[in-house]
Amino acid sequence: MTGFRSLGSVLRALEPAGFGAEPSGERLARIHASPHFVNGVFQNPGGHARTRPSGSMLEFAKVFFAKDERPRRSPRGSVPVHSTTLADLARPPATGLRITWMGHSSVLAEIDGHRVLFDPVWGERCSPFSFAGPKRLHRVPVPLAALGPVDVVVISHDHYDHLDLPSIKALAGTDTVFAVPLGVGAHLERWGVSPDRLRELDWHESARIGGLTLTATPARHFCGRGLRNTQHTLWASWSVAGAEHRIFHSGDTGYFEGFKDIGAEHGPFDTTMIQIGAYSDFWPDIHMTPEEGMRAHLDLQGGRPHGVLLPIHWATFNLATHAWAEPGEWTRDAADEAGQAAAFPRPGEPFEPAGLLPVQPWWRSLSAPLPHPWRRPEPLAAPEESPRGDLDLAGDR
C-alpha cells in the first residue's frame, strides 16, 4: 500500500499547477460539516443536476463539431473592445456605483467607495494548458496590472473560465482579499495566496470587508478542475451590499426557485450580473438561457422590473453550440418584453446603472444570421432531479 501511495503522490506532483489542489485538513473538515455536503459531495438546491451532456455523447459531438454550424459560434471580425484606461477608472463614479464588464463573467464593480473584481479571467485560454482549450475571442480590455488597487476579488466557483491561474498569480502579489466558496481556497493557497487573505464561505455565510458585506448565496451548478472531480469545492452566486448600493453576481447556475429567496433576503439589487450564455438542451440544469436569466433577475427583484440587468458569460469564449451573438440578442428581446432595463456594454466599457446605459447591439455587425428569432418564454417547470455526473463538461472549464 505504501508503494501505491507513493505512486499517487508522484502522479499528483506531475499534474499541471492549473489543476489546483484538493481540500485537506481543517478545510476538508469544514466541508464535511457543511449542511450542503451530503453523501460525500456538495448538493444542489432542489436536488441533483446533470453535469454531463444528456443523451448520447455521439449526438452531442455531432452537433458541437458540425462543420456548417461552427462558424456561427464565433464573431466574424474583431470584437469592438473599449480600451479602458486608468483615467476611466480613477474618477469616482458620480452615482456611487459603476460597472465594467471585462468579458465573459469578469466584472469590476466600483461600489460605495470600494472596488470588487468578480471572476477575473485574463488568460488566453480557459484551460490548464497554454496550447489547448477554449481560446479568447477578443483581447482583454485592460492589463490586469493597470486596473489599480482592488479591495476584494470574488470567485464564483473553480471552473477554468471563472478561476484562472495566471490571473490569480498576478493578484496574489497584491494585498487584495479573496472571497471564495468553501473549498476553493485550496487552489488559491497552492498558487501563492496567503490564508489570512482568504474569506472562504459556505452558502448563506457573510464576510465584512471594508464597508461591504459579501454573502455567498446558492447556485445550481457543479465544480472540479483536475482528473478527479471529487465535488469537494462549492459553487456560489454572490450578494454584495454597500452603504448605499446592492449588487448580485450569479456565477454559473441553472434556474431554480431559490432566486426568490435570495432577492427577499438580500435584494432588491441596483445591478444584477446574470449568466445567460453557454446554455444548451444538452445541459439544461446548470446554465440559464436568456429567458431564464430574465426570470432569475425578476425573481431577485421581488417579481417586478427593477435595477439594471447586465448579461454575462457570453461573447468571450466558445463554450456551447448556440450562435455567438444569440445570448446578447435574445437577452435584449427578453428585456424589451419584460420592460426591464438592461445594459449591453462592449467589453471594457464602464457604465453607471443610475446613468446612461449602453444599449446598442454592437454584436450585430459581427454576427452570422441567427438560426431562428427569439422564442418568447414559456412558463418554466421546476427543475427535475436527475443523476449527478462525475465529470465536468469539457467546454465549461
N, C-alpha and C positions, 0 to 999 in steps of 0.2 A: 504493500500500500504506500510505503514511503516513496518508492520509485515512481508510482503513478502521481503522487502529489508533486514530486519534483518536476516531472514532465509537464504537469499542468501549470506549475509556476513558470517554467521556461516558455511555454506557449503564450501565457499571458504577457510575459515580458516582451515577446515578439509582436504583440498586437500593436497596430498604429496608435499613436498618442490620441488621435481623434476619437477612438472608441471610448475614451474617458476611463472611469473607474467604477467598480461596483461598491455600493454602500457596505460598510462594515462597522464593528464596534458599537459605540453609543448611538451612532446614526442608524444602524440597522435595528438596534433595539427599539428606537423610537418609531421606526417604520412598523415593526411588528406590533407595537402598541396602538397604532392608529386605528380608529373605528372604521376606516375605509380600506383597510388591508385585511382581506378575508381569504382563507384557504390558500395562503401563500402568495397572493397577488393583490395589487390595488384594484378596486372595483369601480365601475362607472355608476353614476347616479341612474337609478331606474333599471339597473341590471347590466348584463354583459353587452358589449358592442363588437360587431365584426371588425376585425383588424386586417384580415386577408380579403382580397377581392372575392366577392361572392360569385358562385357559378364556376365555370371551367376556366382554369388558368390559360388554357389554349385560346378560348374565346377572348379573354382579356388581352392576350398578346396580339391576337389578330387585329383588334381594334386599335391598340396602342401603337403598333408598328405599321398600320395601313399606309401604304405609300401615298394614296390620294388625300388622306386626311392630315398627315403630318405637317404640311405647310401651313395649315390653319392655326397650328398651335404655337406659332412664333410670329413676331411682328415682321412686316415687310418693309424694312428700313430701320433707321436708328430711332430709338425711343427718345422723345424730347425731354431731356433731364434738365431741371433747373439747377444751375451751378450755385448752390448755396455758399455764401461767403460768411466769414466770421462777422462781418458788419451786419449781415442779415440777422444774425443770432445774438449780437452784442446788445442791440437795443431791447430793453424790456418790452414785453407785449403791452400795448396800451390798455387792453381789457383784462390783463392778468392771466390770460390763457392763450397760448399759441401752440399749434400742432404742425410738425413737419414730418410727413411720410417719406421715408428714405427708400421705399420699395419693399415688396413682399410684406412681412409683418414688422419690419423695423420702423419704429416711430420715436421721434424726440418730442416729448411733451414738456413745455415750459408752463408750470402751473403754480401760481401764487408765490413766485419768487424762487421756485425750485425747478431743477431740470432732471427729468426722468427719461431714460432711454430703454425702450422695450425691444426685446428680441434682436439685438444688434447682429446682423449678418453682413459683414463687409467682405467676406471671402469670395473668390471667383467661382467656386463650386460649393453646393451644399452636399458634402461628401467627406468621408475620412481620407480621401485620396486627392492629390492635386491633378491627376491625369484622367479621372473618371468621375461620373456623376453629373447631375443636372447643372448646367453652366448658366451663369448670369446672362440675361438677355439685354441688360442695359448697364452702363457704368454706374459706379456709386456716385451720388451727387456731390459728396464732400469727403475728403480723407477723414478717417476716424479721429486722428490727432488734431484736426482742425475744428472739431466740434466745440472745443473748450471744455471746461470742467463739467462733469456730470455728477449729480448728487447721489443718484441710485440707478443701477441697471436692473431691470426686471426681466426674468426669464420665464416663459410660459411652460416649457417642457423641453425634453432633451433630444428631440429630433434634429437632424443636421441643418434643416432650413430655419431653425429657431435658436439653436445653441451652436455657435460657430467657433471652433478652436482658435483661428487667427485673431478673431475679434476679441475673444476673452483674454488671450495672452496679451494683446495690446492694452486692454483695460486693466489687467492685473497690475500693471506698473503705475497706475494712478491710485488715488486714495478713495475712489468711489466705493459705495456699499452695494452689495448684490442681494436682491430679494428673489428667492427661488423656491419652487415647490420641494416638498420633503424628498430627500434622497439625491436631488440634483447637485447638492453641494459637493458630493464626492468627486464629480467630474471637475468642478472648478478648483478644488484643492489640488488635484493632480496637475492642473495647468498653472499653478502658481498663485492662486488667490488665498490669502491667509484666512483661517477660520474666523477670526474676530471681525472680518468684513462681510460675513455671510449672515443673512437673515432667512432661515430655512423654515418654511411654513407648511403646515397641513391645511386642508380646506377649512375655512371659517376662522383661521388664526390671523392675527394682525400684527404689524410691526410699525412702530412710530419712528420715522426717520426725518429729522429736522421738524418742519411744520406739517409733514404729510403723514397720513395714516394709510398704509398699504395692506390690503386684505386679499389673501388667496381664496378665490371662490371656485365652486365646482365647474368642471367642463366634462364633456363626453368624448374621450379620445383614448390614447394609449401612449406607451413610452418605449424606449430602448434604442441603443446605438450599436452595440457590438454584435458578435456572432451569437451570443446567448441573450435572448430577450427574457429577463427574469421578472419583468413587471415590478421592479423594486424602486422605481422612481415615479413620483406623482406628476400629473399634468394639472394645469390650473388656468382659469381666467383670473383677471385682477381688477379690483376696485382701488382707485387712488383718490383720496379725499384731502383737499387742502382747506385753507381757511375760508375760501370763497367758492371754490370750484370742485367738481367731481368728474372723474373720467373713468372709462371702463375699457379694458383690452381683453378680447375674447380668447386670445391664443388660438389653438386649433380645437374645434369642437363640432359635434353634431348637434342638431336642435334637440332640446329637451325642455320639459316644463319648468325646470329649476331656474330659468332666466327670470320668471315672475318673482320668485322668492328673492333672488339677488337684487332685483330692482326695488322690491319692497323694503329690504333691509339697508341697502347702500345707495339707492338712487333717489330721485332721478339724476341723470347724468348730463353734463353740458356737452360732452362728446362721447360717443361710443366708437371704438375701433373694432370692426366686426369682420371675421373671416368669411369671405364669400367666393373664394377660388379653390381650385384643385378638388372640386366635388365630382362625384361620379355615381351612376347607378350601381357600379361595382362595389362601392363602399359608402352606402347612404348613412351609416350610423355615426361616422366620425368627422365628416366635413359638411358644412352647410352650403346649400345653393343660395343664389341671391334672394329668392323668395323667403327661404328660411332665415337668412340673415336679417331681412327686414322684419320678419315676425319676432326674431330674438330682440332686435332693437326696441320694438314697440313694447314687448313684454318688460324689458328693463326700464321703460319709461312709464310704467303703470297702464299700458294699453292704449296710449294715445301718442300722436306725434309730439316730439319734444327734443330739444337739443339738436345736435348735428351728428349724422352718421358718416363715418369715414370707412369706406370699404378697404380691407387689407387682404394680404395673402393672394395677390394676383399680380400679373404683368412682369414679374422679375425672373421667375423660373418656370420651366415647362414641366409640370408635375401631374398632369391628368390628360384626359382625352378630349376635353372641350376646347373650343376655339379660344385663342389667346385673348381676344377682346370681349368675349362673351360675358365674363363676370362684371366688367365695368358697364357694358351696355345694358345688361339686364338689371343690374342694381339701379341704374339711372331710371329705367322704366318702372321698377318696383317702388322707388321713392316718389316718382310722379303720381303713381296710382294711390299711394298711401297719404300723399300730401305731406311728406316728411322731407325736411331739409337734409341734403347730403352734399358732401364735398368730394370733388374729383381732381385733386391736385396732380400735377406732374411730379414724378419722384424728385424730392428735394425742395419743393415749393412750399414755403411756410404760409400758414393762414391762421387767422383768429376766428374761432367759431362764432363770436359775437359780432364779427365784422363782415366784410365782403367775402363770399365764399367762391372758390374756384369751381366752376361748374361746366366748363367747356369740354366736350367729348374729344379730347386730344388724340385718342387712340384710333379714331375712325380712318384717318388718312393712312394708317399703317396696318389696317386690319383686312384680311380676306373676308369676303361676304360671309355672314353668319349662316349656318345651315338652315335655320328657321327663326322666325321672330320670337320675341319674348312670349312666354306662356304665362298667362295670368295664374296666380297661385290658387291651388285647390286647398280646401281645408286639410290640414295635416293631422294624421293619426299619431297617437303617442308612439314613440319608438318601441319596436318589439324587441324582446330579449332574443339573443342569438348566441351561438357558441363563440367563445373567445378564441381568436387565433393566437398562435405562439410567436409569429414572425411579423415584422413590420411590412408596410407597403414600400416597395423599392423607391417609389417616387416621392414619398413623404419624408425623406431624410435629407 
